[in-house]
Structure formats: C-alpha cells, structure tokens
Amino acid sequence: MTELERLQNELAYYKAQVDWHAGNALRDQYALAQLSHDRSQLMKSFQLIADIQRTFNAHSTPDALYSTVLEAMLSLMEIDRVVLLKSIGTVLKLHLWKGFSESEGCQWKNKEFRVSENFFTERKPLFINSETEPTSSERELQVIFGCPYFIVVPLVKENLVWGALFTGRMHEHKVMSYKPYTKSSVDIMEAIAGMISAFTSQIERNTQMERERSRIARDMHDDVGSELSRLAIACDNVKKQYPSDSKLQDALSHIQNSSSQLINNIGNIIWALNPINNTTLSLVGYIREYASDYLEAHRVSLSFKAPELPVDRLVRHEVRTHLFMVLKECLHNVIKHAAATKVSIQITLESDLFSCTIQDNGKGFELNQKRAFGNGLRNIRQRMEEIGGTLSFKSRPQEGTTVQFAVPI
C-alpha cells in the first residue's frame, strides 16, 4: 500500500467517525427537542387544569365547563380540532366541538360514531399517527373530522365510559417546528379527560343538592310556615273570645310572639336554602333588607353602603349561609350588648373577596374582656374559619365597636 492510499484510508476512517458522531449528535438534538416539547405540553396541561379549577364555581352547568375546557385546549395545546362526544351504549354522538365551522358541526349533529369495543370495556385510548394502521372506524373519524392524526380518550365516571374527548391534528408534526404527536400526548389528554369527568360529577352533585334544598325550602314554606301562621291566627281568635282572662291573654301573646319569631327564622332558613339566591346581588339585597327591618324594630338607625355590582356572581351555599349568620349574630350583639343608636354597614367586593364592616356607636368593650359574651363571638369566628374567611374586632369602652369579616368567593 502506498503512502497516498494509507492516508486516504485513514481519512475515510476519520470521516466515518465524524459522520457517526454527527449522526448521534443530531439524534440527541431531536430527542432533546422532543423532550422539551413534551415538557412544554405537560406544563400547559397543568396550567389548563389549574385555570379551570380556579374558575370552577363559574361553571354552573356541564356544558359551560366543556366549552371553557375545549376553548382552552385549542388555544394552549398544539391541536387543530377538539370534540367532546357522549356515549349512548357503545355508540358516540357529537356533543360539543371547537375548531370547526358551525355548518360542519351541525351536519354531524345526529351522526353515530363507532369505535372498538376495547374503548368501552378496557377504557383504552385511540392514538393514530403515521406508524399506525387505522381500522375502518378510525379512518371514518379521520375523514369526518379532517384530521389524519388524532387521539381519542374515554371520559370515565363511576367506572363507566360516558363519553370521549377527540383531539386531532392535520399534520403529524407542527409546521416549522419539531412538535410530534407522541405517547406523552395521550397521557396529557387522559389527564385532562379525568379532570373533565371529575368536575362533571361535582357539578351534577351540586345540581342534585340544589334540587334537594329547593324541595326542603318549599316544604318548609308550605307546611311548617303555614302551620305556624295558622297557630298565630288561632291564638288571635281565642284572645278575642276571652278578652277578660288576663292569664290566658298573656299565654296566647307569648305563643304568638314565639310563632312570629319562628316564622322569621324559617324565612331566613328558606332564603338560605333556596339555590336561586346563590348570587352576590341576592346576598347584598337580603342583608340590606334584614338589617333594615331588624334595626328599625329596635329603633336603631342604619347607614348601608354597598357597591354597584357590575356582574352578578355565584356564591357557594355554605359561604352565603355563614356570611348571613355572622351578620345576624353581629346585629344581635349590637342590640343586646352595645346600647347603640346608630349602625353602619359597608360591603365591598374587590376581585374575589367579599368584605363586610359593621360599626356601631355603642358602649364598646375591652377586647380582652370578650368572654362576657364570648359564645356569640366564638360562633362567628368558627363560622368564618369554616369558609376560609377572616374576622377582626376593634372596640374601646364608650367608643363603639367595629367588626370586619371577609371571605373569598
């Protein structure tokens, strides 16, 4: 072998080594790009789930939840189309869609989509990419939804498939970037599907509870309230029949007063139970009405300030009930202990915080002597703790008392 041939062979060897290392480096770059993409998609899915959880109370119906989730998926996830289907037996029917024109969705409204039996029995997702040979039913999904590459994950509730979440791409890799459809995409979609099912179950339970509260409120109004009213009327009739019997008159008056108090208390309970009152507007209105009537009956003047609410927001039943009961206890303390002639109530609603300040011009007290009427204060403090609220007192002898409580809604 000549010196030239030896040098050529050596050069070829080193060239092969360089090509091998370059190939490995390129594969590593692709793997790193894919890992970075998977991480990005995972973080976006966490963001989506966290955003939906924060705004969960705003979704009073399942369809409101679905619409929000699908919109968020279309904007955050690297997909072209997303569809929520509901199952009827082993058949899927279109329920809600994003990324399509209205006419496209309407033409499939009553169409039945069939998938493999494993989808329902084993709850196994479908994943179609360039390496998958689709079945006839999967090819039908490709044609109808215009997405050659897609993922379909089951929506599961109480171990039964009640629907499916379809997410599709028109291209396996997003244009101008290395962002493929991978197995990790399936995991992410399954996590989002689990969130949808969990929140759907919660909304359905809330709806059932609201129906039950409505029924109880109606029964209390129709049965207990009407019976107490009849009792008060009967007492009045008996008093008219025996006007000279002072002992009987006193006893009947006591029964009438107790009945009236019970009717008022039942009215408060009925208001708290009725789901139609689960709004900030209803809460502020009822507080104003109750405080005005209660203080007027005890000849105490009221100054009431509340913001003009631009949007009527939902308030959870527990929050609404505890807030009202705290205010009621505070006003009771004003009448029972403070000997006040004036009370001011100021309500503010900033961001997600509902705040109420009650101030009186009564005799006040030393804060370290709250034990004198501590049961009521303990009750309102416990109520605020149960709903994640805060409570504070400011008082000095002969300088009145200020109570402020706030709770996130």
Beta strands, then each sheet from edge to edge (+ up, - down):
strand 1: 81-88
strand 2: 91-98
strand 3: 112-114
strand 4: 126-128
strand 5: 149-157
strand 6: 160-169
strand 7: 301-305
strand 8: 342-350
strand 9: 353-360
strand 10: 390-395
strand 11: 401-408
sheet 1: 3+ 2- 1+ 6- 5+ 4-
sheet 2: 7+ 8+ 9- 11+ 10-
end
